[in-house]
Amino acid sequence: MTSGIDPAANLAAIDRVMGEAAAGGAAMAFLPEMSLLLDRDRARSATHIVREADSPWPTALQAMAQKHGLWLHSGSMPLLADDGARRVNRSHVIAADGSIRARYDKIHMFDVTLPSGENWQESAAYAGGDAITVVDTPLGLLGLSICYDLRFPELYRALVDRGATLIAIPAAFTVSTGEAHWHVLMRARAIETGCHIVAAAQCGTHGDGRETYGHSLAVDPWGKVLADAGTKGDAGNGGYALSYAPIAGAAADGARQAIPLARSRANRNIAL
């Protein structure tokens, strides 16, 4: 997606793409990080960001899932924490009947200064989550993470230990870090966990002036890229691009039988 600063426009794009996905036979749709609102102007975005109980966004997505008969991973959206002190970056997994089956708040905050000169201090406005989440879906047990979480492999090991066979990594990656690390890290997470990875991504030039890398990916448990949306999906292309990927449950079993990481790790418990 090329999400912008107008939540209504973003919701309209999501509704269109969910309709296309359902018509194309998809079982589940995955959106990128900050799919409902991508705006680094904290004063301007504050008018839209409220506690989940007061936000129209989850309800709108629930209605779309039910309307299209499609499971949905929301990517993420900015909401106020329940205490109202800071924001949270929250994912929702919504069933085709419109019920919310899981929530996840991004754990790792993107506080970096890049070689390109870009400086991001996510923790200035956002509180990190503290819960690991795995949820049952038609595609298998889905582990939840968001963007910068990608760089912390211990999180993905914990998701696998809780039964995950599929992991979502919605993102709004910068262009410079995407060019350097996006594909290799996604394939590494797939290989080391024996999981499918689905990484829906923001792409293009956004309403707040930032640029994101794109290349929404699906990767199988052997590290094979099943789908790569490339850099399509800028605003001139309707705000999104739709890619399909097959998720075969047997692929995780095959990868884990071929390279039994869990068994090998259990046999080599050593103190470091």
C-alpha positions as CSV (number, residue, x, y, z in Angstrom):
1,M,0.0,0.0,0.0
2,T,0.8,3.7,-0.2
3,S,-1.1,4.7,2.9
4,G,-1.4,8.4,3.5
5,I,-2.6,11.0,6.0
6,D,-6.3,10.5,5.3
7,P,-7.8,7.5,7.1
8,A,-11.0,7.6,5.0
9,A,-9.0,7.3,1.8
10,N,-6.9,4.4,3.3
11,L,-10.0,2.6,4.4
12,A,-11.5,2.9,0.9
13,A,-8.4,1.4,-0.6
14,I,-8.5,-1.4,1.8
15,D,-12.1,-2.1,1.0
16,R,-11.3,-2.3,-2.7
17,V,-8.4,-4.5,-2.4
18,M,-10.2,-6.9,0.0
19,G,-12.9,-7.2,-2.6
20,E,-10.4,-8.1,-5.2
21,A,-8.6,-10.5,-2.9
22,A,-11.9,-12.3,-2.1
23,A,-12.9,-12.5,-5.8
24,G,-9.4,-13.9,-6.5
25,G,-9.9,-16.8,-4.1
26,A,-7.8,-15.6,-1.2
27,A,-8.4,-17.1,2.3
28,M,-6.8,-14.3,4.1
29,A,-5.6,-10.7,3.4
30,F,-2.5,-9.1,4.9
31,L,-2.0,-5.3,5.1
32,P,1.2,-3.3,5.9
33,E,2.2,-1.5,9.0
34,M,0.2,1.7,9.6
35,S,-2.3,0.8,6.9
36,L,-4.9,3.1,8.3
37,L,-2.7,6.2,8.9
38,L,0.9,6.8,7.9
39,D,1.8,10.3,9.2
40,R,5.0,11.3,11.0
41,D,3.5,14.7,11.9
42,R,2.5,13.8,15.4
43,A,0.4,17.0,16.0
44,R,-1.6,16.4,12.8
45,S,-2.1,12.7,13.4
46,A,-3.2,13.2,17.0
47,T,-6.6,14.2,15.8
48,H,-7.2,10.7,14.6
49,I,-5.5,8.6,17.3
50,V,-7.6,7.5,20.2
51,R,-8.0,4.5,22.4
52,E,-9.2,1.3,20.7
53,A,-12.5,1.4,22.4
54,D,-13.1,4.9,20.9
55,S,-11.7,4.3,17.5
56,P,-13.8,3.6,14.4
57,W,-11.0,1.8,12.6
58,P,-11.2,-1.7,14.1
59,T,-15.0,-1.7,13.7
60,A,-14.6,-0.7,10.0
61,L,-12.1,-3.5,9.3
62,Q,-14.4,-6.0,11.1
63,A,-17.3,-5.0,8.8
64,M,-15.1,-5.4,5.7
65,A,-13.9,-8.8,6.8
66,Q,-17.5,-9.9,7.2
67,K,-18.6,-8.2,4.0
68,H,-16.0,-9.9,1.9
69,G,-16.0,-13.2,3.8
70,L,-12.2,-12.9,4.3
71,W,-9.8,-13.3,7.2
72,L,-7.8,-10.1,7.7
73,H,-4.5,-9.2,9.2
74,S,-4.7,-5.4,9.7
75,G,-1.0,-4.8,9.4
76,S,-1.1,-2.3,12.2
77,M,-2.7,1.0,13.2
78,P,-1.7,3.7,15.7
79,L,-3.9,3.9,18.8
80,L,-3.6,5.4,22.2
81,A,-2.5,3.1,25.0
82,D,-5.3,2.4,27.5
83,D,-3.6,4.8,30.0
84,G,-3.6,7.5,27.3
85,A,0.0,8.4,28.0
86,R,1.5,7.2,24.7
87,R,0.5,5.5,21.5
88,V,0.8,1.8,20.6
89,N,1.4,0.3,17.2
90,R,-1.2,-2.4,17.1
91,S,-2.1,-5.3,14.8
92,H,-5.5,-7.1,14.7
93,V,-6.3,-10.5,13.3
94,I,-10.0,-10.5,12.2
95,A,-11.9,-13.6,11.2
96,A,-14.3,-13.8,8.2
97,D,-17.2,-13.5,10.6
98,G,-15.9,-10.1,11.8
99,S,-14.7,-11.2,15.2
100,I,-11.3,-10.0,16.4
101,R,-9.2,-13.1,17.2
102,A,-6.0,-11.5,18.3
103,R,-4.2,-8.3,19.0
104,Y,-0.5,-7.5,19.1
105,D,1.4,-4.4,20.1
106,K,4.8,-3.9,18.4
107,I,7.5,-4.7,20.9
108,H,10.7,-3.1,19.5
109,M,10.8,0.6,18.9
110,F,12.5,2.0,15.8
111,D,15.0,4.4,17.5
112,V,17.9,4.7,15.0
113,T,20.1,7.1,13.1
114,L,20.8,5.7,9.7
115,P,23.8,6.3,7.4
116,S,21.5,8.1,5.1
117,G,21.0,10.8,7.8
118,E,17.5,9.8,8.7
119,N,16.7,9.9,12.4
120,W,13.7,8.0,13.8
121,Q,12.7,8.0,17.5
122,E,9.6,5.9,17.7
123,S,9.7,5.6,21.4
124,A,9.2,9.4,21.8
125,A,5.5,8.8,21.0
126,Y,5.0,5.0,21.2
127,A,5.1,2.5,24.0
128,G,6.4,-1.0,23.2
129,G,4.3,-4.0,23.8
130,D,5.1,-6.8,26.2
131,A,3.2,-9.9,24.9
132,I,4.0,-12.6,22.4
133,T,1.0,-13.6,20.3
134,V,0.1,-16.6,18.2
135,V,-3.4,-17.1,16.8
136,D,-5.1,-19.9,14.9
137,T,-6.1,-19.0,11.3
138,P,-7.2,-20.9,8.2
139,L,-3.5,-20.8,7.1
140,G,-2.2,-22.3,10.3
141,L,-0.9,-20.9,13.6
142,L,0.1,-17.3,12.9
143,G,2.8,-15.5,14.9
144,L,2.5,-11.7,15.1
145,S,5.3,-9.1,14.7
146,I,5.7,-5.7,13.2
147,C,8.5,-4.1,11.1
148,Y,11.6,-3.4,13.4
149,D,10.8,-6.6,15.3
150,L,12.3,-8.3,12.3
151,R,15.8,-7.7,13.6
152,F,15.3,-9.6,16.8
153,P,15.4,-13.3,16.0
154,E,14.8,-14.3,19.6
155,L,11.2,-13.1,19.2
156,Y,10.7,-15.5,16.2
157,R,12.1,-18.4,18.1
158,A,9.6,-17.7,20.9
159,L,6.8,-17.6,18.3
160,V,7.9,-21.0,17.0
161,D,8.1,-22.4,20.5
162,R,4.4,-21.4,20.8
163,G,3.5,-23.4,17.7
164,A,3.7,-20.8,14.9
165,T,4.0,-22.2,11.4
166,L,3.3,-18.8,9.7
167,I,4.6,-15.4,10.7
168,A,3.3,-11.9,9.7
169,I,5.8,-9.1,9.5
170,P,3.9,-6.0,8.2
171,A,6.3,-3.1,7.6
172,A,6.9,0.5,6.5
173,F,10.7,0.0,5.8
174,T,12.8,2.9,4.8
175,V,14.3,2.8,1.3
176,S,17.9,2.7,2.5
177,T,17.4,-0.1,5.0
178,G,15.2,-2.0,2.6
179,E,17.8,-2.0,-0.1
180,A,20.4,-3.3,2.3
181,H,18.5,-5.8,4.5
182,W,14.8,-6.4,3.6
183,H,15.0,-9.6,1.4
184,V,17.9,-11.2,3.3
185,L,16.3,-10.7,6.7
186,M,12.9,-12.0,5.6
187,R,14.5,-15.1,4.1
188,A,16.6,-15.6,7.2
189,R,13.6,-15.5,9.5
190,A,11.8,-18.1,7.3
191,I,14.8,-20.4,7.2
192,E,15.7,-20.3,10.8
193,T,12.1,-20.8,12.0
194,G,10.8,-23.2,9.4
195,C,7.8,-20.9,8.9
196,H,6.1,-19.2,6.0
197,I,6.7,-15.4,6.3
198,V,4.1,-12.9,5.0
199,A,5.4,-9.4,4.9
200,A,3.0,-6.8,3.5
201,A,4.8,-3.5,3.0
202,Q,4.3,0.2,2.5
203,C,5.6,1.4,-0.8
204,G,6.3,4.7,-2.6
205,T,6.0,8.4,-1.7
206,H,3.5,9.1,1.1
207,G,1.4,12.1,2.0
208,D,3.7,13.0,4.9
209,G,6.7,13.1,2.6
210,R,8.4,9.9,3.5
211,E,9.4,7.2,1.0
212,T,9.1,3.5,1.8
213,Y,10.8,0.5,0.1
214,G,7.9,-1.7,-0.9
215,H,8.6,-5.3,-2.0
216,S,5.8,-7.0,-0.1
217,L,7.0,-10.6,0.3
218,A,5.8,-14.1,0.9
219,V,8.6,-16.6,1.7
220,D,8.3,-20.3,2.2
221,P,10.0,-22.2,5.1
222,W,12.9,-23.2,2.8
223,G,13.6,-19.6,2.1
224,K,12.0,-19.5,-1.4
225,V,10.3,-16.2,-2.3
226,L,6.8,-17.1,-3.3
227,A,5.7,-13.6,-4.1
228,D,7.4,-10.2,-4.4
229,A,5.2,-7.2,-5.2
230,G,8.2,-5.1,-6.2
231,T,7.9,-1.4,-6.1
232,K,4.4,-1.2,-7.6
233,G,1.7,0.4,-5.5
234,D,2.5,4.1,-5.4
235,A,-0.4,6.5,-5.3
236,G,-0.6,6.7,-9.1
237,N,-1.6,3.0,-9.0
238,G,-4.6,3.4,-6.8
239,G,-2.7,3.3,-3.6
240,Y,-2.1,-0.5,-3.5
241,A,-0.9,-3.5,-5.4
242,L,-2.3,-7.0,-4.8
243,S,-0.2,-10.2,-4.9
244,Y,-1.2,-13.8,-4.2
245,A,0.9,-16.4,-2.5
246,P,0.2,-20.1,-1.8
247,I,0.6,-21.2,1.8
248,A,1.1,-25.0,2.0
249,G,1.0,-26.3,5.6
250,A,3.1,-29.3,4.6
251,A,6.0,-27.0,3.7
252,A,6.7,-26.2,7.3
253,D,6.7,-29.9,8.3
254,G,9.0,-30.7,5.4
255,A,11.5,-28.0,6.2
256,R,11.6,-28.9,9.8
257,Q,12.1,-32.6,9.1
258,A,14.9,-31.9,6.7
259,I,16.7,-29.6,9.1
260,P,15.5,-30.4,12.7
261,L,16.6,-27.2,14.4
262,A,14.4,-27.8,17.5
263,R,15.9,-31.2,18.1
264,S,19.4,-30.1,17.5
265,R,19.0,-27.1,19.8
266,A,17.6,-29.3,22.6
267,N,20.6,-31.6,22.3
268,R,23.0,-28.8,22.7
269,N,21.9,-26.8,25.8
270,I,25.0,-25.1,27.0
271,A,25.7,-22.1,29.2
272,L,27.1,-19.1,27.4
